[in-house]
């Protein structure tokens, strides 16, 4: 990536403890833990003074963040304390691997001031090779799983006064073909669709994005975009714009030359932004 590893996010697990090793080891109290981290950081600082390796700064930052997380993570990662109506609204399943749990956790992280949260949900590769990947079986089930929780997130953020300062982006790297997929001249055992990059949909909510507005159009079968075409760099430029960054001046020195996150062709999609 463009940024050094000091900016790397913390990956949370879907099952068990979201973040491992949050509790102090047996026989080690908070003061002893802090003294240990301070001693390690002093050694790392000496190493940085000698080698000037930016990865050492990342290591120092990670130790300090880990110590702070021991205080805040147990509370924010616990969705069990949420009221019953919230669990009903999101469709959560505490104690199980469940995307709705992650959606609710995202709201709690927003409340705590976390600036960037990424959720990943697998199981959308609907080729039709088995029932779980069938458009008329697995895909429908996936939609049922996410529709309720995502709608709940938007409503919950709005009711808490957080939606206008939070940009929610839902998308993937490609869409699916409008026709059934066959492999090796044979029809797949279930209804499926292949990967398709010519036309697909993402949506945004909050942070000044127009409400109830669609941008772009496909042909009559949904195969090709025929108007309102946008590039991934346009999406990046729009996201950065809504976060208060001028993407044309957001440049990083990387691999020996300056890079822009939106290359030289990204443009803000003004049509989807509230005036």
Phi and psi in degrees as a GROMACS rama.xvg file:
@    title "Ramachandran Plot"
@    xaxis  label "Phi"
@    yaxis  label "Psi"
@TYPE xy
-74.5696  -35.8755  UNK-2
-93.3115  150.675  UNK-3
-66.5703  164.57  UNK-4
-67.4037  -10.547  UNK-5
-61.1916  -21.7235  UNK-6
-95.8182  5.8159  UNK-7
-64.8508  139.702  UNK-8
-78.0333  171.916  UNK-9
-97.3185  124.192  UNK-10
-87.7436  128.007  UNK-11
-103.898  146.437  UNK-12
-89.6201  151.849  UNK-13
-84.5515  -21.6608  UNK-14
-126.65  151.694  UNK-15
70.6366  -154.742  UNK-16
-66.0669  125.818  UNK-17
-57.2116  -37.9655  UNK-18
-128.767  126.68  UNK-19
-77.7255  156.008  UNK-20
61.9342  33.4402  UNK-21
-74.4924  -35.5396  UNK-22
-78.8365  146.978  UNK-23
-66.1203  146.145  UNK-24
-59.8628  154.33  UNK-25
-59.0572  130.314  UNK-26
88.2747  1.10317  UNK-27
-116.318  119.513  UNK-28
-93.106  178.447  UNK-29
-63.1028  -40.5749  UNK-30
-64.5569  -41.8712  UNK-31
-65.5121  -39.5996  UNK-32
-62.3002  -44.9247  UNK-33
-64.5209  -41.9621  UNK-34
-62.3718  -38.3329  UNK-35
-64.4007  -45.7128  UNK-36
-65.5881  -40.338  UNK-37
-60.8904  -40.8689  UNK-38
-66.1485  -42.4564  UNK-39
-62.7493  -42.2804  UNK-40
-64.9224  -35.4868  UNK-41
-63.8931  -40.81  UNK-42
-63.8679  -42.6239  UNK-43
-63.9306  -37.7993  UNK-44
-64.3478  -39.564  UNK-45
-63.0136  -40.6876  UNK-46
-64.2583  -38.574  UNK-47
-67.2041  -39.9396  UNK-48
-60.42  -30.2634  UNK-49
-86.3199  -41.3164  UNK-50
-107.361  -19.9619  UNK-51
53.8726  37.821  UNK-52
-87.6589  119.456  UNK-53
-61.154  -22.5412  UNK-54
-65.0041  -25.4271  UNK-55
-68.6941  -38.4383  UNK-56
-62.6232  -37.8152  UNK-57
-61.5137  -41.3903  UNK-58
-63.9286  -42.7801  UNK-59
-60.9603  -46.9663  UNK-60
-61.5979  -38.581  UNK-61
-67.1584  -39.1629  UNK-62
-63.4525  -42.7627  UNK-63
-66.4032  -41.0688  UNK-64
-66.3044  -39.0089  UNK-65
-60.4387  -39.0048  UNK-66
-65.4761  -43.2652  UNK-67
-66.0298  -36.7605  UNK-68
-65.5153  -27.3602  UNK-69
-60.7829  -27.1351  UNK-70
-86.1403  -43.2589  UNK-71
-91.649  -32.3887  UNK-72
-62.9264  -46.3046  UNK-73
-54.952  -37.3264  UNK-74
-73.539  -50.7492  UNK-75
-71.528  -27.933  UNK-76
-83.2417  -5.96392  UNK-77
-92.1122  105.432  UNK-78
-89.3465  -6.42367  UNK-79
-65.3209  -26.1381  UNK-80
-81.3015  -5.41375  UNK-81
-67.5876  145.941  UNK-82
-63.1304  158.704  UNK-83
-59.4259  -37.0507  UNK-84
-66.8654  -28.5726  UNK-85
-69.5882  -43.7791  UNK-86
-62.6075  -38.0858  UNK-87
-67.0163  -41.9285  UNK-88
-63.9986  -41.6221  UNK-89
-84.3644  -24.8913  UNK-90
75.8015  36.4079  UNK-91
-73.9137  161.838  UNK-92
-136.436  78.3335  UNK-93
-54.005  136.616  UNK-94
90.6019  -10.299  UNK-95
-114.918  161.969  UNK-96
-75.8202  112.967  UNK-97
-151.415  128.282  UNK-98
-62.4818  -33.7161  UNK-99
-61.2837  -35.6342  UNK-100
-59.3801  -42.9997  UNK-101
-66.8063  -37.023  UNK-102
-62.4726  -45.7192  UNK-103
-63.9203  -40.0763  UNK-104
-61.5678  -37.8762  UNK-105
-59.6299  -42.5474  UNK-106
-61.6196  -41.5712  UNK-107
-63.9533  -37.6862  UNK-108
-67.3793  -39.3931  UNK-109
-59.8072  -44.2221  UNK-110
-59.2427  -33.0817  UNK-111
-83.1415  -1.55964  UNK-112
92.3417  10.6644  UNK-113
-64.8362  129.9  UNK-114
-87.9054  -23.3195  UNK-115
-141.893  128.45  UNK-116
-133.299  127.711  UNK-117
-120.339  126.305  UNK-118
-109.373  140.092  UNK-119
-122.332  131.958  UNK-120
-128.541  118.113  UNK-121
-94.161  170.281  UNK-122
103.527  14.9072  UNK-123
-101.011  6.49048  UNK-124
-82.5422  73.038  UNK-125
-82.8351  67.8561  UNK-126
-79.0492  -18.6991  UNK-127
85.8554  17.9397  UNK-128
-76.4061  -21.4191  UNK-129
-152.676  174.813  UNK-130
-61.7144  -36.3239  UNK-131
-67.5438  -19.2565  UNK-132
-112.499  26.6473  UNK-133
-97.6403  140.572  UNK-134
-60.3721  -36.2455  UNK-135
-95.2534  5.99897  UNK-136
-131.65  -79.0722  UNK-137
-60.5792  -41.5502  UNK-138
-63.4086  -41.718  UNK-139
-61.954  -42.6216  UNK-140
-63.6351  -39.9857  UNK-141
-62.2686  -42.187  UNK-142
-62.3836  -41.3562  UNK-143
-62.2428  -37.472  UNK-144
-67.4224  -37.5262  UNK-145
-96.4014  -28.8623  UNK-146
-57.4376  -46.978  UNK-147
-65.4024  -47.0022  UNK-148
-70.3001  -37.39  UNK-149
-69.2531  -42.5833  UNK-150
-61.2616  -38.9558  UNK-151
-63.5633  -39.4876  UNK-152
-60.9099  -47.6876  UNK-153
-60.1329  -47.0173  UNK-154
-63.4525  -43.9389  UNK-155
-63.7196  -45.3825  UNK-156
-60.7355  -40.9967  UNK-157
-64.5549  -45.6307  UNK-158
-64.95  -27.7806  UNK-159
-91.8194  3.55049  UNK-160
72.5295  24.2726  UNK-161
-107.146  -13.665  UNK-162
-67.2315  -38.9431  UNK-163
-70.2153  -14.896  UNK-164
-112.36  11.0297  UNK-165
-125.477  127.22  UNK-166
-98.7866  118.51  UNK-167
-102.115  124.35  UNK-168
-123.456  126.513  UNK-169
-119.488  121.905  UNK-170
-172.699  175.249  UNK-171
-139.026  -171.662  UNK-172
-90.0777  -11.763  UNK-173
-165.247  174.17  UNK-174
-106.77  -157.033  UNK-175
-125.862  149.947  UNK-176
-64.9183  152.253  UNK-177
-78.8786  -10.2104  UNK-178
-109.591  160.349  UNK-179
-65.6525  151.542  UNK-180
-97.4154  133.219  UNK-181
-117.793  150.403  UNK-182
-127.367  131.657  UNK-183
54.7228  38.389  UNK-184
74.4551  7.04406  UNK-185
-118.684  145.278  UNK-186
-72.7545  135.333  UNK-187
-64.4034  152.905  UNK-188
-63.2723  -24.0372  UNK-189
-129.676  164.216  UNK-190
-68.0546  123.871  UNK-191
-140.89  168.546  UNK-192
-134.499  143.742  UNK-193
-86.1941  172.591  UNK-194
-62.8079  145.266  UNK-195
-149.591  120.978  UNK-196
-104.808  -5.32506  UNK-197
-78.7246  -24.1024  UNK-198
-161.438  123.071  UNK-199
-160.247  174.362  UNK-200
-122.259  139.654  UNK-201
-127.022  163.457  UNK-202
-137.015  156.008  UNK-203
-130.563  154.559  UNK-204
-147.586  151.595  UNK-205
81.1913  -176.896  UNK-206
49.4717  40.042  UNK-207
84.0603  9.37816  UNK-208
-80.1249  140.499  UNK-209
-58.6295  142.491  UNK-210
-92.9535  140.688  UNK-211
59.8473  37.1278  UNK-212
-124.794  133.411  UNK-213
-111.381  140.794  UNK-214
-128.478  131.931  UNK-215
97.5517  160.974  UNK-216
-151.823  144.102  UNK-217
-106.818  174.542  UNK-218
-70.2359  -178.354  UNK-219
-67.0009  -18.8141  UNK-220
-107.729  4.0131  UNK-221
74.9937  25.2502  UNK-222
-90.8139  -45.28  UNK-223
-125.87  144.039  UNK-224
-74.9038  132.68  UNK-225
-117.411  -13.5018  UNK-226
-153.843  157.181  UNK-227
63.4912  32.5242  UNK-228
-67.7289  137.435  UNK-229
-130.392  152.467  UNK-230
-98.8619  153.049  UNK-231
-52.3165  -33.8223  UNK-232
-66.1104  -31.072  UNK-233
-65.0353  -40.7583  UNK-234
-63.4856  -44.2123  UNK-235
-61.0026  -43.5692  UNK-236
-62.3345  -39.6176  UNK-237
-67.2039  -43.3388  UNK-238
-61.4057  -47.3029  UNK-239
-61.5577  -40.3456  UNK-240
-60.5916  -43.4762  UNK-241
-71.6645  -18.3771  UNK-242
-91.5009  1.05582  UNK-243
93.5309  15.7313  UNK-244
-106.233  141.533  UNK-245
-88.1797  104.315  UNK-246
-63.9411  -23.8702  UNK-247
-73.3888  -18.6221  UNK-248
-111.201  3.79637  UNK-249
-90.1719  88.9971  UNK-250
-122.104  140.36  UNK-251
-125.786  142.401  UNK-252
-81.2739  119.578  UNK-253
-146.861  127.342  UNK-254
53.7909  39.1642  UNK-255
90.6784  -0.785407  UNK-256
-150.765  159.939  UNK-257
-72.2939  138.598  UNK-258
-122.905  143.815  UNK-259
-107.05  140.333  UNK-260
-61.9531  -26.5184  UNK-261
-106.516  20.4538  UNK-262
56.1074  -140.223  UNK-263
-113.762  8.15212  UNK-264
-130.838  3.69539  UNK-265
-72.557  136.244  UNK-266
-132.151  140.138  UNK-267
-65.6915  133.283  UNK-268
-84.2334  84.4732  UNK-269
-63.7395  -26.283  UNK-270
-63.6086  -22.4101  UNK-271
-99.1575  1.90996  UNK-272
-100.541  136.885  UNK-273
-62.8218  140.396  UNK-274
